[in-house]
Amino acid sequence: MIKEIKYLIFLLIIILFFFFTAKYYFSDENKKKSYRSFTNIDKKIELYSKKLPVLEDDTQNIIEYVKNTQTKKKKKYRFWELLDKNDK
């Protein structure tokens, strides 16, 4: 008997928790507060973006081309030739 009463109380507490949470979430007061905070954030973003400094473009003629005059021979790898020999 005590076990069933304990489960009933737990169930009642859980149902009340969800009820009051939903009641607050869908209330007009909460909707007004969230709308006001969204508009305040938008205003703050606009003000902050107006205060941002604009930097000059200093990337003109930044690339230097270097002429490669060294003719270094690359080592020739024979990897594919080794595979071909094994196939035969």
C-alpha positions in Angstrom: 0.0 0.0 0.0 2.8 2.4 0.9 4.6 1.6 -2.3 1.6 2.6 -4.4 1.2 5.9 -2.5 4.9 6.6 -3.0 4.5 6.0 -6.8 1.4 8.2 -6.9 3.2 11.1 -5.2 6.2 10.8 -7.6 3.8 10.8 -10.6 1.9 13.8 -9.2 5.2 15.7 -8.7 6.3 15.0 -12.3 2.9 16.0 -13.8 2.9 19.2 -11.7 6.5 20.0 -12.9 5.6 19.6 -16.5 2.3 21.6 -16.1 4.0 24.6 -14.4 6.8 24.5 -16.9 4.5 24.6 -19.8 2.3 27.2 -18.2 5.3 29.6 -17.7 6.7 28.8 -21.2 3.5 29.6 -23.0 2.5 32.6 -20.9 2.1 36.0 -22.4 4.6 37.5 -19.9 7.4 35.1 -21.1 6.6 35.8 -24.8 6.9 39.6 -24.1 10.2 39.2 -22.3 11.7 37.0 -25.0 10.5 39.4 -27.8 12.0 42.4 -25.9 15.3 40.6 -25.4 15.4 39.7 -29.2 14.8 43.4 -30.1 17.4 44.5 -27.6 20.0 42.1 -29.0 19.3 43.4 -32.5 19.7 47.0 -31.4 23.0 46.1 -29.6 24.3 44.4 -32.8 23.5 47.5 -34.9 25.2 49.8 -32.5 28.2 47.6 -32.2 28.5 47.2 -36.0 28.5 51.0 -36.4 31.3 51.4 -33.9 33.6 48.8 -35.7 36.6 50.4 -37.3 37.1 49.8 -41.0 40.6 48.6 -41.9 42.4 49.6 -45.0 43.2 47.1 -47.7 46.9 46.6 -47.6 47.2 43.5 -49.8 48.2 45.2 -53.0 51.3 43.7 -54.8 52.0 41.4 -51.9 52.9 38.4 -54.0 56.5 38.1 -55.0 57.3 35.8 -57.9 60.7 34.0 -57.6 62.3 32.6 -60.7 63.5 29.1 -60.1 66.9 28.8 -61.7 68.0 25.6 -60.0 67.7 22.5 -62.0 67.8 19.8 -59.4 67.2 16.3 -60.7 64.6 14.4 -59.0 65.2 10.8 -57.9 63.4 8.4 -60.1 61.4 5.9 -58.2 60.9 2.4 -59.6 57.9 1.4 -57.5 55.6 0.5 -60.4 58.4 -1.4 -62.1 58.7 -3.6 -59.0 55.0 -4.4 -59.1 55.1 -5.2 -62.8 58.0 -7.7 -62.3 56.1 -9.5 -59.6 53.0 -9.9 -61.8 54.9 -11.8 -64.5 
